[in-house]
Protein backbone atom coordinates (compact mmCIF):
# COMPACT_ATOMS: atom_id res chain seq x y z
CA UNK A 1 0.00 0.00 0.00
CA UNK A 2 1.45 3.37 -1.01
CA UNK A 3 0.39 6.74 -2.32
CA UNK A 4 0.51 5.53 -5.91
CA UNK A 5 -1.62 2.45 -5.25
CA UNK A 6 -3.42 2.74 -1.90
CA UNK A 7 -5.73 -0.21 -2.41
CA UNK A 8 -9.33 -0.02 -1.23
CA UNK A 9 -9.53 1.88 2.10
CA UNK A 10 -12.66 2.12 4.26
CA UNK A 11 -12.95 4.64 7.10
CA UNK A 12 -15.44 3.69 9.81
CA UNK A 13 -16.59 4.82 13.24
CA UNK A 14 -19.60 6.19 15.14
CA UNK A 15 -21.53 9.34 14.27
CA UNK A 16 -19.45 12.49 14.72
CA UNK A 17 -16.03 10.83 14.83
CA UNK A 18 -14.90 12.37 11.53
CA UNK A 19 -14.93 9.42 9.13
CA UNK A 20 -16.40 11.29 6.16
CA UNK A 21 -13.99 14.20 6.49
CA UNK A 22 -11.04 11.80 6.70
CA UNK A 23 -12.30 9.74 3.74
CA UNK A 24 -12.52 12.89 1.62
CA UNK A 25 -8.99 13.90 2.55
CA UNK A 26 -7.59 10.43 1.84
CA UNK A 27 -9.28 10.35 -1.56
CA UNK A 28 -7.74 13.72 -2.38
CA UNK A 29 -4.29 12.60 -1.22
CA UNK A 30 -4.42 9.45 -3.32
CA UNK A 31 -6.26 11.13 -6.23
CA UNK A 32 -8.84 8.38 -6.29
CA UNK A 33 -12.59 7.86 -6.42
CA UNK A 34 -14.66 8.35 -3.27
CA UNK A 35 -17.80 6.56 -2.06
CA UNK A 36 -19.81 8.32 0.68
CA UNK A 37 -22.63 7.04 2.82
CA UNK A 38 -25.21 9.66 1.83
CA UNK A 39 -27.05 10.05 5.15
CA UNK A 40 -28.41 13.42 4.01
CA UNK A 41 -30.41 11.61 1.33
CA UNK A 42 -32.40 9.53 3.82
CA UNK A 43 -35.86 11.19 4.18
CA UNK A 44 -36.63 9.21 7.35
CA UNK A 45 -33.51 10.09 9.33
CA UNK A 46 -34.79 13.24 11.02
CA UNK A 47 -37.99 11.43 12.02
CA UNK A 48 -35.86 8.60 13.44
CA UNK A 49 -33.92 10.93 15.74
CA UNK A 50 -37.19 12.54 16.87
CA UNK A 51 -39.06 9.24 17.38
CA UNK A 52 -36.75 6.22 17.02
CA UNK A 53 -39.37 3.52 17.59
CA UNK A 54 -41.72 4.86 14.93
CA UNK A 55 -39.16 5.52 12.20
CA UNK A 56 -36.42 2.93 12.78
CA UNK A 57 -37.57 0.41 10.16
CA UNK A 58 -38.02 2.75 7.15
CA UNK A 59 -34.79 4.52 8.09
CA UNK A 60 -32.85 1.28 8.14
CA UNK A 61 -34.42 -0.15 4.98
CA UNK A 62 -33.65 3.06 3.09
CA UNK A 63 -30.01 2.80 4.12
CA UNK A 64 -29.91 -0.89 3.15
CA UNK A 65 -31.28 -0.30 -0.34
CA UNK A 66 -29.09 2.77 -0.79
CA UNK A 67 -25.96 0.82 0.14
CA UNK A 68 -26.94 -2.03 -2.16
CA UNK A 69 -27.02 0.46 -5.04
CA UNK A 70 -23.68 1.90 -3.95
CA UNK A 71 -22.07 -1.54 -3.82
CA UNK A 72 -23.33 -2.27 -7.33
CA UNK A 73 -21.91 1.03 -8.54
CA UNK A 74 -18.63 0.25 -6.78
CA UNK A 75 -18.28 -3.07 -8.55
CA UNK A 76 -19.16 -1.54 -11.93
CA UNK A 77 -17.11 1.63 -11.46
CA UNK A 78 -14.65 3.37 -13.74
CA UNK A 79 -11.77 0.96 -14.37
CA UNK A 80 -9.42 3.87 -15.02
CA UNK A 81 -10.19 5.71 -11.77
CA UNK A 82 -11.80 3.18 -9.44
CA UNK A 83 -13.19 4.05 -6.04
CA UNK A 84 -10.45 3.44 -3.51
CA UNK A 85 -11.82 5.22 -0.43
CA UNK A 86 -15.23 4.86 1.26
CA UNK A 87 -16.70 6.08 4.55
CA UNK A 88 -18.70 2.96 5.36
CA UNK A 89 -18.54 -0.83 5.52
CA UNK A 90 -21.66 -2.49 4.17
CA UNK A 91 -21.43 -5.02 7.02
CA UNK A 92 -22.03 -2.28 9.57
CA UNK A 93 -25.58 -1.87 8.28
CA UNK A 94 -26.60 -4.83 10.42
CA UNK A 95 -24.97 -3.19 13.42
CA UNK A 96 -27.41 -0.28 13.21
CA UNK A 97 -30.34 -2.61 12.49
CA UNK A 98 -29.67 -4.68 15.58
CA UNK A 99 -29.35 -1.52 17.63
CA UNK A 100 -32.57 0.18 16.51
CA UNK A 101 -35.10 -2.46 15.39
CA UNK A 102 -37.39 -4.65 17.50
CA UNK A 103 -37.47 -8.43 16.97
CA UNK A 104 -40.18 -8.49 14.28
CA UNK A 105 -38.67 -5.55 12.41
CA UNK A 106 -35.28 -7.19 12.52
CA UNK A 107 -36.71 -10.36 10.96
CA UNK A 108 -38.11 -8.30 8.07
CA UNK A 109 -34.83 -6.44 7.70
CA UNK A 110 -32.88 -9.74 7.64
CA UNK A 111 -35.14 -11.06 4.88
CA UNK A 112 -34.45 -7.96 2.79
CA UNK A 113 -30.72 -8.20 3.50
CA UNK A 114 -30.57 -11.85 2.46
CA UNK A 115 -32.64 -11.19 -0.67
CA UNK A 116 -30.21 -8.51 -1.83
CA UNK A 117 -27.30 -10.97 -1.54
CA UNK A 118 -24.79 -8.14 -1.32
CA UNK A 119 -21.39 -8.98 -2.77
CA UNK A 120 -19.11 -6.21 -1.65
CA UNK A 121 -15.37 -6.02 -2.35
CA UNK A 122 -13.20 -6.61 0.69
CA UNK A 123 -11.10 -3.59 1.74
CA UNK A 124 -7.32 -3.64 1.71
CA UNK A 125 -7.46 -1.58 4.90
CA UNK A 126 -10.15 -0.49 7.38
CA UNK A 127 -9.45 2.60 9.50
CA UNK A 128 -11.66 2.55 12.61
CA UNK A 129 -11.84 5.93 14.34
CA UNK A 130 -12.70 5.97 18.05
CA UNK A 131 -13.68 8.80 20.39
CA UNK A 132 -15.67 9.05 23.66
CA UNK A 133 -19.30 10.15 23.64
CA UNK A 134 -18.63 13.66 24.96
CA UNK A 135 -16.23 14.29 22.06
CA UNK A 136 -18.75 12.95 19.53
CA UNK A 137 -21.51 15.16 20.94
CA UNK A 138 -19.24 18.19 20.71
CA UNK A 139 -18.42 17.51 17.07
CA UNK A 140 -22.05 16.83 16.21
CA UNK A 141 -23.04 20.13 17.80
CA UNK A 142 -20.24 21.96 15.97
CA UNK A 143 -21.25 20.75 12.50
CA UNK A 144 -24.87 21.72 13.29
CA UNK A 145 -26.89 19.42 11.04
CA UNK A 146 -30.59 19.87 11.77
CA UNK A 147 -31.48 16.19 11.75
CA UNK A 148 -28.70 15.33 14.23
CA UNK A 149 -29.71 17.76 16.97
CA UNK A 150 -32.00 15.15 18.58
CA UNK A 151 -29.20 12.60 19.04
CA UNK A 152 -28.76 11.91 22.74
CA UNK A 153 -25.83 10.62 24.76
CA UNK A 154 -27.49 7.26 25.59
CA UNK A 155 -27.98 6.40 21.91
CA UNK A 156 -24.42 7.44 21.09
CA UNK A 157 -23.03 5.34 23.93
CA UNK A 158 -24.90 2.28 22.71
CA UNK A 159 -23.57 2.98 19.22
CA UNK A 160 -19.98 3.36 20.47
CA UNK A 161 -20.31 0.06 22.36
CA UNK A 162 -21.78 -1.68 19.31
CA UNK A 163 -18.88 -0.50 17.14
CA UNK A 164 -16.39 -1.72 19.75
CA UNK A 165 -18.00 -5.19 19.79
CA UNK A 166 -18.14 -5.28 15.97
CA UNK A 167 -14.47 -4.47 15.48
CA UNK A 168 -13.35 -6.65 18.38
CA UNK A 169 -14.45 -9.60 16.22
CA UNK A 170 -13.61 -8.11 12.81
CA UNK A 171 -10.89 -9.93 10.85
CA UNK A 172 -11.97 -9.62 7.22
CA UNK A 173 -9.30 -7.03 6.38
CA UNK A 174 -6.25 -5.34 7.93
CA UNK A 175 -7.50 -3.00 10.66
CA UNK A 176 -6.01 0.25 11.95
CA UNK A 177 -7.73 1.39 15.16
CA UNK A 178 -7.19 5.12 15.74
CA UNK A 179 -7.85 7.09 18.91
CA UNK A 180 -9.24 10.22 17.25
CA UNK A 181 -10.34 11.99 20.43
CA UNK A 182 -7.50 14.49 20.69
CA UNK A 183 -6.26 14.88 17.12
CA UNK A 184 -7.54 16.89 14.16
CA UNK A 185 -7.16 14.87 10.98
CA UNK A 186 -8.82 17.55 8.85
CA UNK A 187 -7.14 20.81 9.85
CA UNK A 188 -3.79 19.63 11.22
CA UNK A 189 -1.22 18.69 8.58
CA UNK A 190 1.03 17.04 11.17
CA UNK A 191 -1.77 14.92 12.65
CA UNK A 192 -2.88 13.85 9.18
CA UNK A 193 0.67 13.06 8.01
CA UNK A 194 1.22 10.98 11.14
CA UNK A 195 -1.85 8.94 10.21
CA UNK A 196 -0.64 8.54 6.61
CA UNK A 197 2.62 7.16 7.96
CA UNK A 198 0.67 4.55 9.93
CA UNK A 199 -1.44 3.69 6.88
CA UNK A 200 1.70 3.03 4.85
CA UNK A 201 2.91 0.50 7.44
CA UNK A 202 -0.24 -1.65 7.67
CA UNK A 203 -0.40 -4.67 5.41
CA UNK A 204 -2.06 -7.27 7.61
CA UNK A 205 -3.45 -7.89 11.07
CA UNK A 206 -4.66 -5.44 13.71
CA UNK A 207 -2.83 -2.22 14.58
CA UNK A 208 -3.41 0.60 17.08
CA UNK A 209 -2.59 4.29 16.68
CA UNK A 210 -2.96 6.35 19.86
CA UNK A 211 -1.36 9.71 19.04
CA UNK A 212 -1.15 12.99 20.89
CA UNK A 213 -2.06 16.08 18.90
CA UNK A 214 1.12 17.72 17.67
CA UNK A 215 0.27 21.06 19.27
CA UNK A 216 0.46 19.34 22.69
CA UNK A 217 3.86 17.79 22.04
CA UNK A 218 6.73 19.86 23.44
PEMORA-V509600 format. One record per residue. N is the residue number from 1. RES is the residue in one small letter. SS is DSSP state (2 for helix, 1 for strand, 0 for the rest). PSI is psi in whole degrees, 0 to 359 (999 if undefined). OMEGA is omega in whole degrees, -180 to 180 (none if undefined). Layout:
n=N res=RES ss=SS psi=PSI omega=OMEGA
n=N res=RES ss=SS psi=PSI omega=OMEGA
//
This chain:
n=1 res=x ss=0 psi=127 omega=179
n=2 res=x ss=0 psi=178 omega=-174
n=3 res=x ss=0 psi=338 omega=176
n=4 res=x ss=0 psi=326 omega=-177
n=5 res=x ss=0 psi=81 omega=-172
n=6 res=x ss=0 psi=349 omega=-172
n=7 res=x ss=0 psi=193 omega=-178
n=8 res=x ss=0 psi=111 omega=-176
n=9 res=x ss=1 psi=133 omega=174
n=10 res=x ss=1 psi=131 omega=175
n=11 res=x ss=1 psi=128 omega=-178
n=12 res=x ss=1 psi=166 omega=178
n=13 res=x ss=0 psi=170 omega=-176
n=14 res=x ss=0 psi=169 omega=-180
n=15 res=x ss=0 psi=131 omega=176
n=16 res=x ss=0 psi=357 omega=-175
n=17 res=x ss=0 psi=343 omega=176
n=18 res=x ss=0 psi=20 omega=-175
n=19 res=x ss=2 psi=321 omega=-179
n=20 res=x ss=2 psi=318 omega=179
n=21 res=x ss=2 psi=318 omega=179
n=22 res=x ss=2 psi=318 omega=180
n=23 res=x ss=2 psi=317 omega=179
n=24 res=x ss=2 psi=319 omega=-178
n=25 res=x ss=2 psi=321 omega=177
n=26 res=x ss=2 psi=316 omega=180
n=27 res=x ss=2 psi=322 omega=177
n=28 res=x ss=2 psi=317 omega=-180
n=29 res=x ss=2 psi=319 omega=-177
n=30 res=x ss=2 psi=359 omega=180
n=31 res=x ss=0 psi=56 omega=-175
n=32 res=x ss=0 psi=169 omega=178
n=33 res=x ss=1 psi=155 omega=-174
n=34 res=x ss=1 psi=134 omega=177
n=35 res=x ss=1 psi=118 omega=-177
n=36 res=x ss=0 psi=155 omega=-172
n=37 res=x ss=0 psi=322 omega=177
n=38 res=x ss=0 psi=39 omega=180
n=39 res=x ss=2 psi=327 omega=-179
n=40 res=x ss=2 psi=341 omega=-178
n=41 res=x ss=2 psi=350 omega=-177
n=42 res=x ss=0 psi=111 omega=-176
n=43 res=x ss=0 psi=349 omega=-177
n=44 res=x ss=0 psi=353 omega=-169
n=45 res=x ss=2 psi=317 omega=179
n=46 res=x ss=2 psi=319 omega=177
n=47 res=x ss=2 psi=324 omega=179
n=48 res=x ss=2 psi=313 omega=-178
n=49 res=x ss=2 psi=334 omega=177
n=50 res=x ss=2 psi=324 omega=-177
n=51 res=x ss=0 psi=81 omega=-172
n=52 res=x ss=2 psi=319 omega=-177
n=53 res=x ss=2 psi=322 omega=-176
n=54 res=x ss=2 psi=328 omega=-171
n=55 res=x ss=2 psi=5 omega=-175
n=56 res=x ss=2 psi=315 omega=-175
n=57 res=x ss=2 psi=307 omega=179
n=58 res=x ss=2 psi=326 omega=177
n=59 res=x ss=2 psi=313 omega=-176
n=60 res=x ss=2 psi=321 omega=179
n=61 res=x ss=2 psi=322 omega=177
n=62 res=x ss=2 psi=313 omega=179
n=63 res=x ss=2 psi=321 omega=-179
n=64 res=x ss=2 psi=312 omega=-179
n=65 res=x ss=2 psi=322 omega=177
n=66 res=x ss=2 psi=314 omega=-178
n=67 res=x ss=2 psi=328 omega=175
n=68 res=x ss=2 psi=318 omega=176
n=69 res=x ss=2 psi=320 omega=-180
n=70 res=x ss=2 psi=321 omega=178
n=71 res=x ss=2 psi=318 omega=178
n=72 res=x ss=2 psi=316 omega=179
n=73 res=x ss=2 psi=324 omega=179
n=74 res=x ss=2 psi=317 omega=-178
n=75 res=x ss=2 psi=336 omega=-178
n=76 res=x ss=0 psi=19 omega=-172
n=77 res=x ss=0 psi=179 omega=-178
n=78 res=x ss=0 psi=117 omega=-177
n=79 res=x ss=0 psi=340 omega=-179
n=80 res=x ss=0 psi=338 omega=177
n=81 res=x ss=0 psi=69 omega=-175
n=82 res=x ss=0 psi=157 omega=174
n=83 res=x ss=1 psi=126 omega=-180
n=84 res=x ss=1 psi=358 omega=178
n=85 res=x ss=1 psi=134 omega=177
n=86 res=x ss=1 psi=157 omega=180
n=87 res=x ss=0 psi=24 omega=174
n=88 res=x ss=0 psi=149 omega=167
n=89 res=x ss=0 psi=133 omega=179
n=90 res=x ss=0 psi=329 omega=-179
n=91 res=x ss=0 psi=336 omega=-178
n=92 res=x ss=2 psi=350 omega=178
n=93 res=x ss=2 psi=320 omega=179
n=94 res=x ss=2 psi=328 omega=178
n=95 res=x ss=2 psi=312 omega=179
n=96 res=x ss=2 psi=322 omega=180
n=97 res=x ss=2 psi=314 omega=180
n=98 res=x ss=2 psi=334 omega=-179
n=99 res=x ss=2 psi=329 omega=-169
n=100 res=x ss=2 psi=339 omega=-173
n=101 res=x ss=0 psi=149 omega=172
n=102 res=x ss=0 psi=179 omega=-171
n=103 res=x ss=2 psi=315 omega=-178
n=104 res=x ss=2 psi=320 omega=177
n=105 res=x ss=2 psi=322 omega=-180
n=106 res=x ss=2 psi=324 omega=176
n=107 res=x ss=2 psi=315 omega=179
n=108 res=x ss=2 psi=316 omega=178
n=109 res=x ss=2 psi=315 omega=-179
n=110 res=x ss=2 psi=323 omega=177
n=111 res=x ss=2 psi=316 omega=178
n=112 res=x ss=2 psi=318 omega=-179
n=113 res=x ss=2 psi=314 omega=-180
n=114 res=x ss=2 psi=323 omega=-179
n=115 res=x ss=2 psi=325 omega=-179
n=116 res=x ss=2 psi=335 omega=178
n=117 res=x ss=0 psi=57 omega=-175
n=118 res=x ss=0 psi=131 omega=179
n=119 res=x ss=0 psi=86 omega=-174
n=120 res=x ss=0 psi=142 omega=176
n=121 res=x ss=0 psi=144 omega=178
n=122 res=x ss=0 psi=135 omega=179
n=123 res=x ss=0 psi=155 omega=169
n=124 res=x ss=0 psi=341 omega=177
n=125 res=x ss=1 psi=136 omega=170
n=126 res=x ss=1 psi=127 omega=175
n=127 res=x ss=1 psi=114 omega=-178
n=128 res=x ss=1 psi=112 omega=-180
n=129 res=x ss=1 psi=132 omega=179
n=130 res=x ss=1 psi=148 omega=172
n=131 res=x ss=0 psi=150 omega=179
n=132 res=x ss=0 psi=163 omega=-174
n=133 res=x ss=2 psi=320 omega=-178
n=134 res=x ss=2 psi=326 omega=176
n=135 res=x ss=2 psi=316 omega=179
n=136 res=x ss=2 psi=315 omega=180
n=137 res=x ss=2 psi=320 omega=178
n=138 res=x ss=2 psi=319 omega=-180
n=139 res=x ss=2 psi=323 omega=176
n=140 res=x ss=2 psi=317 omega=179
n=141 res=x ss=2 psi=320 omega=-177
n=142 res=x ss=2 psi=320 omega=-178
n=143 res=x ss=2 psi=343 omega=164
n=144 res=x ss=0 psi=50 omega=172
n=145 res=x ss=0 psi=132 omega=-174
n=146 res=x ss=2 psi=313 omega=-173
n=147 res=x ss=2 psi=348 omega=-180
n=148 res=x ss=2 psi=354 omega=-173
n=149 res=x ss=0 psi=347 omega=179
n=150 res=x ss=0 psi=0 omega=178
n=151 res=x ss=0 psi=131 omega=-180
n=152 res=x ss=0 psi=168 omega=-175
n=153 res=x ss=2 psi=325 omega=-179
n=154 res=x ss=2 psi=315 omega=179
n=155 res=x ss=2 psi=316 omega=180
n=156 res=x ss=2 psi=321 omega=179
n=157 res=x ss=2 psi=318 omega=177
n=158 res=x ss=2 psi=324 omega=179
n=159 res=x ss=2 psi=315 omega=177
n=160 res=x ss=2 psi=315 omega=180
n=161 res=x ss=2 psi=320 omega=180
n=162 res=x ss=2 psi=319 omega=176
n=163 res=x ss=2 psi=317 omega=-180
n=164 res=x ss=2 psi=317 omega=179
n=165 res=x ss=2 psi=318 omega=-179
n=166 res=x ss=2 psi=310 omega=-176
n=167 res=x ss=2 psi=343 omega=172
n=168 res=x ss=2 psi=328 omega=-178
n=169 res=x ss=2 psi=356 omega=-173
n=170 res=x ss=0 psi=128 omega=177
n=171 res=x ss=0 psi=24 omega=-178
n=172 res=x ss=0 psi=346 omega=-179
n=173 res=x ss=0 psi=160 omega=172
n=174 res=x ss=0 psi=140 omega=-172
n=175 res=x ss=1 psi=127 omega=174
n=176 res=x ss=1 psi=112 omega=-179
n=177 res=x ss=1 psi=120 omega=-172
n=178 res=x ss=1 psi=126 omega=170
n=179 res=x ss=1 psi=103 omega=-174
n=180 res=x ss=0 psi=15 omega=-174
n=181 res=x ss=0 psi=323 omega=-171
n=182 res=x ss=0 psi=354 omega=-175
n=183 res=x ss=0 psi=161 omega=180
n=184 res=x ss=0 psi=98 omega=-176
n=185 res=x ss=0 psi=355 omega=-179
n=186 res=x ss=0 psi=313 omega=-172
n=187 res=x ss=0 psi=344 omega=-179
n=188 res=x ss=0 psi=116 omega=179
n=189 res=x ss=2 psi=321 omega=-177
n=190 res=x ss=2 psi=318 omega=176
n=191 res=x ss=2 psi=315 omega=-179
n=192 res=x ss=2 psi=316 omega=180
n=193 res=x ss=2 psi=326 omega=176
n=194 res=x ss=2 psi=321 omega=176
n=195 res=x ss=2 psi=316 omega=179
n=196 res=x ss=2 psi=322 omega=178
n=197 res=x ss=2 psi=320 omega=177
n=198 res=x ss=2 psi=319 omega=180
n=199 res=x ss=2 psi=319 omega=-178
n=200 res=x ss=2 psi=340 omega=-177
n=201 res=x ss=2 psi=344 omega=-172
n=202 res=x ss=0 psi=121 omega=176
n=203 res=x ss=0 psi=340 omega=179
n=204 res=x ss=0 psi=164 omega=174
n=205 res=x ss=0 psi=198 omega=-175
n=206 res=x ss=1 psi=130 omega=-177
n=207 res=x ss=1 psi=154 omega=-179
n=208 res=x ss=1 psi=137 omega=178
n=209 res=x ss=1 psi=111 omega=-175
n=210 res=x ss=0 psi=73 omega=-171
n=211 res=x ss=0 psi=160 omega=165
n=212 res=x ss=0 psi=147 omega=174
n=213 res=x ss=0 psi=142 omega=-174
n=214 res=x ss=2 psi=331 omega=-179
n=215 res=x ss=2 psi=346 omega=178
n=216 res=x ss=2 psi=351 omega=-179
n=217 res=x ss=0 psi=126 omega=-179
n=218 res=x ss=0 psi=999 omega=none
//
